[in-house]
């Protein structure tokens, strides 16, 4: 394929948070020319922890802004706004996460942008959206995650078994904000598709809504009259299981899979209990079953267990560490990671995209801007 899908599309992003930056990153990965507009002190993302070892380079910024260029514009001055307006006039999409209360003074409100750039796709990305009772609220990832309901279900599974009294926790990183960024990228592309007929549009993204959309597990059991919590969410047995040299993930939902698991375990006496032939009974006795499973797996090697289990149609696989993912020959073949120059840190592998076009992996234009 000679051209990336979004070759020729120009995107401007004014981002202080992860969601707007991640939206631009996805468009840049698809081939759009993306410019990050920063103030005199640079984007706050440059100061986002954690930092790459031995450097003052933000790992989040390096990943989120790979393939994106940067320009400095002072939007508090008339001259700066004029130069910024000229940049928007040459662009197709504008992504912004400026708080609602600050937009008018900077000329970034919906009305001003629409009047000055009627064909521009204007994407607003905020913790709770640009409209509604919470449109003016600020929110970090921990606030938005719990507001979306997902935090109520964490931790679960093995962590809940090991630490039953632990309070709700946040997923590591920026899970909900990245869901908002994905929604923003999709909204921008949808509006861009309709632009020839409709002209510019205003796309309003709420990261809370995006988190709710992908975290619907919290409400899917309400039809049964059950409010799910972190103690009820995990499967009754299986999950992440420790072996002698690592971890596997095990899940048996069908009768044939349970039969295969029993054979894998050597048909122990406890598993011959007629009561365990029924899936409901197995669920009820999940903690007891898990004790037996964990004791058996703990004395065996991951590769041996996985090879034997898969021959018996038992759904289990190695639980990879990040280092193992990077070293995986399959991901290398698919081009999931690309080595780019990261200012202040050298050449590092950065994730690209989990999809191909015409059988070809996408390619980042470069590393993050200095």
Secondary structure per residue as TSV (DSSP state, phi and psi in degrees):
chain	resnum	aa	ss	phi	psi
A	1	X	-	360.0	126.3
A	2	X	-	-80.7	-30.6
A	3	X	S	-125.3	143.0
A	4	X	-	-69.9	157.2
A	5	X	T	-54.7	-35.9
A	6	X	T	-107.1	22.4
A	7	X	T	-57.5	132.6
A	8	X	T	95.2	-14.3
A	9	X	-	-85.9	135.4
A	10	X	E	-112.0	130.7
A	11	X	E	-125.9	135.1
A	12	X	E	-114.1	131.9
A	13	X	E	-126.2	129.5
A	14	X	E	-113.8	93.2
A	15	X	-	-125.5	130.9
A	16	X	S	-110.4	-12.3
A	17	X	S	-123.6	175.2
A	18	X	H	-69.4	-40.9
A	19	X	H	-60.0	-50.4
A	20	X	H	-65.6	-40.4
A	21	X	H	-64.9	-39.1
A	22	X	H	-68.2	-34.8
A	23	X	H	-60.9	-47.1
A	24	X	H	-64.6	-38.6
A	25	X	H	-59.8	-41.5
A	26	X	H	-66.0	-38.6
A	27	X	H	-69.4	-37.4
A	28	X	H	-65.4	-39.0
A	29	X	H	-62.9	-31.3
A	30	X	T	-81.1	0.1
A	31	X	T	111.1	-3.2
A	32	X	-	-70.4	148.8
A	33	X	E	-86.4	107.6
A	34	X	E	-108.2	135.3
A	35	X	E	-119.1	124.0
A	36	X	E	-89.2	120.5
A	37	X	E	-92.0	121.9
A	38	X	E	-121.0	156.6
A	39	X	-	-84.4	-173.7
A	40	X	T	-60.8	-31.0
A	41	X	T	-90.4	0.7
A	42	X	-	82.9	163.8
A	43	X	-	-63.7	140.7
A	44	X	G	-56.3	-22.1
A	45	X	G	-62.1	-26.3
A	46	X	G	-66.8	-18.6
A	47	X	G	-108.6	16.5
A	48	X	-	-83.5	120.7
A	49	X	S	-72.3	156.9
A	50	X	-	-82.6	160.9
A	51	X	B	-101.6	148.1
A	52	X	-	-61.2	141.1
A	53	X	T	-51.3	128.8
A	54	X	T	75.1	11.9
A	55	X	S	-133.4	173.7
A	56	X	S	-108.0	24.6
A	57	X	-	-93.0	122.3
A	58	X	B	-69.1	126.7
A	59	X	H	-64.7	-37.9
A	60	X	H	-63.7	-45.8
A	61	X	H	-63.3	-42.5
A	62	X	H	-59.5	-39.2
A	63	X	H	-77.8	-46.6
A	64	X	H	-68.7	-29.2
A	65	X	T	-110.6	13.2
A	66	X	T	-62.5	133.3
A	67	X	T	81.9	7.2
A	68	X	-	-115.6	139.0
A	69	X	E	-93.6	173.9
A	70	X	E	-139.2	147.1
A	71	X	E	-136.0	150.3
A	72	X	E	-102.6	126.3
A	73	X	-	-137.0	131.0
A	74	X	-	-92.0	97.7
A	75	X	T	-78.1	-2.4
A	76	X	T	-86.3	-7.4
A	77	X	S	-113.8	152.6
A	78	X	H	-62.8	-39.0
A	79	X	H	-65.4	-42.2
A	80	X	H	-64.3	-40.3
A	81	X	H	-67.2	-34.4
A	82	X	H	-65.6	-43.5
A	83	X	H	-65.8	-38.8
A	84	X	H	-65.0	-40.3
A	85	X	H	-61.6	-36.4
A	86	X	H	-66.3	-34.7
A	87	X	H	-66.8	-43.3
A	88	X	H	-63.6	-34.6
A	89	X	H	-63.4	-22.6
A	90	X	T	-97.9	8.3
A	91	X	-	-116.6	164.1
A	92	X	S	-103.9	-33.2
A	93	X	E	-135.0	137.2
A	94	X	E	-124.0	124.4
A	95	X	E	-114.6	129.7
A	96	X	E	-142.7	139.4
A	97	X	-	-123.3	22.3
A	98	X	-	-60.5	133.6
A	99	X	-	-54.4	145.9
A	100	X	H	-55.1	-40.3
A	101	X	H	-65.6	-20.3
A	102	X	H	-101.8	-5.6
A	103	X	H	-71.0	-45.4
A	104	X	H	-59.9	-42.9
A	105	X	H	-63.7	-25.6
A	106	X	H	-98.6	1.1
A	107	X	T	72.6	27.4
A	108	X	-	-111.2	9.2
A	109	X	S	-74.2	160.7
A	110	X	H	-56.9	-45.8
A	111	X	H	-63.9	-46.0
A	112	X	H	-62.6	-46.3
A	113	X	H	-62.4	-42.7
A	114	X	H	-65.7	-38.3
A	115	X	H	-69.4	-40.6
A	116	X	H	-84.2	-26.9
A	117	X	-	-138.1	73.4
A	118	X	T	-64.2	-20.1
A	119	X	T	-98.7	1.5
A	120	X	-	-80.7	137.7
A	121	X	E	-83.6	114.6
A	122	X	E	-105.9	112.9
A	123	X	E	-109.4	117.8
A	124	X	E	-98.8	128.3
A	125	X	E	-125.9	109.6
A	126	X	E	-133.0	160.7
A	127	X	S	-55.4	-40.6
A	128	X	S	-125.3	15.4
A	129	X	-	88.7	168.9
A	130	X	S	-90.2	-8.8
A	131	X	S	-129.4	152.5
A	132	X	S	108.2	173.2
A	133	X	T	-61.9	-27.3
A	134	X	T	-105.1	14.2
A	135	X	T	-63.1	-25.8
A	136	X	T	-91.7	-1.3
A	137	X	-	-75.9	143.1
A	138	X	-	-87.7	162.0
A	139	X	-	-169.5	128.6
A	140	X	-	-90.2	175.4
A	141	X	H	-53.9	-42.1
A	142	X	H	-63.5	-35.6
A	143	X	H	-69.8	-46.9
A	144	X	H	-69.1	-37.7
A	145	X	H	-60.3	-47.5
A	146	X	H	-72.4	-31.2
A	147	X	H	-66.9	-25.7
A	148	X	T	-83.8	-5.3
A	149	X	T	93.8	-16.0
A	150	X	G	-67.2	-37.7
A	151	X	G	-60.6	-28.4
A	152	X	G	-63.7	-23.0
A	153	X	G	-97.5	8.9
A	154	X	-	-122.5	142.8
A	155	X	S	-79.7	162.4
A	156	X	-	-139.3	-176.5
A	157	X	T	63.9	-133.6
A	158	X	H	-59.6	-39.7
A	159	X	H	-62.0	-40.0
A	160	X	H	-66.4	-36.9
A	161	X	H	-65.0	-40.7
A	162	X	H	-77.3	-33.5
A	163	X	-	-131.9	70.0
A	164	X	T	-62.5	-23.5
A	165	X	T	-94.5	4.6
A	166	X	-	-71.1	138.9
A	167	X	-	-74.5	172.6
A	168	X	-	-55.5	147.6
A	169	X	-	-130.4	168.2
A	170	X	-	-96.2	140.1
A	171	X	-	-60.8	142.4
A	172	X	S	-61.1	141.9
A	173	X	S	88.0	-143.2
A	174	X	-	-129.2	54.8
A	175	X	H	-55.1	-54.0
A	176	X	H	-70.9	-39.0
A	177	X	H	-63.8	-36.2
A	178	X	H	-70.9	-31.0
A	179	X	H	-64.6	-39.4
A	180	X	H	-63.6	-39.3
A	181	X	H	-63.8	-39.7
A	182	X	H	-64.3	-43.2
A	183	X	H	-62.0	-38.0
A	184	X	H	-66.3	-41.4
A	185	X	H	-63.7	-42.8
A	186	X	H	-66.1	-40.4
A	187	X	H	-63.3	-41.4
A	188	X	H	-62.4	-43.6
A	189	X	H	-67.3	-37.3
A	190	X	H	-64.2	-44.3
A	191	X	H	-66.5	-37.4
A	192	X	H	-63.7	-38.1
A	193	X	H	-62.4	-37.5
A	194	X	H	-90.2	-2.8
A	195	X	H	-57.3	-40.6
A	196	X	H	-58.2	-31.7
A	197	X	H	-92.9	-35.3
A	198	X	H	-109.7	-11.3
A	199	X	-	74.8	-158.1
A	200	X	-	-69.0	149.4
A	201	X	-	-135.0	158.9
A	202	X	E	-102.8	121.1
A	203	X	E	-108.9	118.7
A	204	X	E	-106.0	115.6
A	205	X	E	-113.3	131.4
A	206	X	E	-110.8	121.6
A	207	X	H	-65.6	-32.9
A	208	X	H	-61.4	-45.4
A	209	X	H	-62.8	-40.2
A	210	X	H	-63.3	-40.5
A	211	X	H	-65.1	-40.6
A	212	X	H	-63.0	-37.8
A	213	X	H	-65.0	-38.3
A	214	X	H	-94.2	-12.7
A	215	X	-	-107.1	34.0
A	216	X	G	-67.9	-2.5
A	217	X	G	-56.8	-29.9
A	218	X	G	-64.6	-23.2
A	219	X	T	-118.9	-1.7
A	220	X	T	-68.1	-20.4
A	221	X	T	-94.5	2.1
A	222	X	G	-62.2	-26.4
A	223	X	G	-61.8	-24.6
A	224	X	G	-93.7	4.3
A	225	X	T	79.1	17.8
A	226	X	-	-115.7	129.6
A	227	X	-	-93.5	113.6
A	228	X	-	-73.4	141.4
A	229	X	-	-133.7	-179.8
A	230	X	H	-68.5	-21.1
A	231	X	H	-79.6	-26.5
A	232	X	H	-96.2	-15.0
A	233	X	H	-71.4	-38.6
A	234	X	S	-70.4	153.4
A	235	X	-	-65.4	148.7
A	236	X	S	-65.7	-30.1
A	237	X	S	-148.3	158.8
A	238	X	-	96.0	-147.6
A	239	X	E	90.0	-145.9
A	240	X	E	-83.0	121.6
A	241	X	E	-120.3	132.7
A	242	X	E	-82.6	133.8
A	243	X	E	-111.1	-176.5
A	244	X	T	-67.0	-28.5
A	245	X	T	-128.8	23.4
A	246	X	E	156.7	-153.1
A	247	X	E	-132.7	152.2
A	248	X	E	-124.5	162.0
A	249	X	E	-113.6	131.2
A	250	X	E	-124.9	134.6
A	251	X	-	-146.6	120.4
A	252	X	-	-123.4	105.6
A	253	X	-	-103.7	-26.5
A	254	X	S	-106.3	157.3
A	255	X	H	-59.6	-41.7
A	256	X	H	-64.9	-29.5
A	257	X	H	-72.6	-38.0
A	258	X	H	-64.5	-41.6
A	259	X	H	-60.7	-42.4
A	260	X	H	-64.5	-38.2
A	261	X	H	-64.3	-42.3
A	262	X	H	-61.0	-41.4
A	263	X	H	-66.2	-40.0
A	264	X	H	-59.0	-38.9
A	265	X	T	-76.3	-2.5
A	266	X	T	87.6	23.0
A	267	X	-	49.7	57.6
A	268	X	-	-64.9	160.2
A	269	X	G	-61.6	-40.8
A	270	X	G	-61.2	-31.0
A	271	X	G	-79.1	-8.6
A	272	X	G	-85.7	-2.6
A	273	X	-	-56.0	121.9
A	274	X	G	-56.2	-28.1
A	275	X	G	-61.9	-30.6
A	276	X	G	-78.6	-2.0
A	277	X	G	-70.9	-16.9
A	278	X	S	-99.3	130.4
A	279	X	H	-64.3	-35.7
A	280	X	H	-64.9	-41.7
A	281	X	H	-65.5	-38.3
A	282	X	H	-62.8	-41.1
A	283	X	H	-61.5	-41.1
A	284	X	H	-65.1	-30.4
A	285	X	T	-105.5	23.7
A	286	X	H	-52.8	-50.0
A	287	X	H	-58.2	-39.0
A	288	X	H	-64.1	-45.1
A	289	X	H	-62.1	-41.5
A	290	X	H	-63.3	-35.2
A	291	X	H	-61.4	-42.2
A	292	X	H	-67.2	-43.9
A	293	X	H	-61.9	-46.2
A	294	X	H	-65.7	-38.9
A	295	X	H	-63.8	-39.5
A	296	X	H	-70.7	-46.0
A	297	X	H	-67.2	-34.1
A	298	X	T	-61.5	-20.8
A	299	X	T	-99.9	10.2
A	300	X	S	-128.6	159.2
A	301	X	-	-85.3	145.5
A	302	X	H	-56.1	-52.8
A	303	X	H	-61.4	-37.4
A	304	X	H	-65.9	-44.7
A	305	X	H	-64.2	-44.7
A	306	X	H	-65.2	-44.8
A	307	X	H	-62.6	-45.2
A	308	X	H	-68.9	-41.7
A	309	X	H	-66.3	-41.6
A	310	X	H	-68.1	-29.5
A	311	X	H	-64.8	-25.2
A	312	X	T	-98.1	11.8
A	313	X	T	64.0	29.4
A	314	X	-	-89.2	121.4
A	315	X	-	-73.3	96.3
A	316	X	E	-150.3	152.8
A	317	X	E	-156.4	160.8
A	318	X	E	-61.1	138.2
A	319	X	-	-91.7	102.8
A	320	X	-	-75.9	142.3
A	321	X	-	-82.6	163.1
A	322	X	H	-55.5	-40.3
A	323	X	H	-63.8	-36.9
A	324	X	H	-68.8	-34.9
A	325	X	H	-63.1	-45.5
A	326	X	H	-61.6	-33.5
A	327	X	H	-89.2	-2.6
A	328	X	-	-66.7	120.8
A	329	X	H	-62.5	-27.0
A	330	X	H	-65.3	-45.7
A	331	X	H	-68.5	-32.3
A	332	X	H	-64.1	-40.6
A	333	X	H	-64.2	-37.0
A	334	X	H	-81.6	-9.9
A	335	X	T	70.5	33.2
A	336	X	-	-67.0	-31.2
A	337	X	E	-115.1	145.3
A	338	X	E	-132.0	136.2
A	339	X	E	-81.2	124.3
A	340	X	E	-130.5	160.8
A	341	X	E	-82.1	121.4
A	342	X	E	-108.4	111.6
A	343	X	T	-52.5	128.6
A	344	X	T	86.3	-8.0
A	345	X	T	-131.6	-11.5
A	346	X	E	91.5	-162.4
A	347	X	E	-85.8	125.2
A	348	X	E	-136.7	150.2
A	349	X	E	-75.4	133.2
A	350	X	E	-128.1	138.0
A	351	X	E	-65.8	143.2
A	352	X	-	-103.6	-83.3
A	353	X	-	-159.3	150.1
A	354	X	S	-88.3	21.5
A	355	X	-	-140.5	154.8
A	356	X	E	-117.3	159.2
A	357	X	E	-124.3	128.1
A	358	X	T	54.8	35.4
A	359	X	T	75.0	10.8
A	360	X	E	-118.7	130.7
A	361	X	E	-68.5	151.6
A	362	X	-	-74.5	161.3
A	363	X	-	-130.6	130.4
A	364	X	-	-71.7	145.8
A	365	X	S	-71.2	-17.0
A	366	X	-	161.9	-166.8
A	367	X	S	-84.1	-169.5
A	368	X	-	-72.9	157.4
A	369	X	-	-71.2	144.1
A	370	X	-	-69.2	360.0
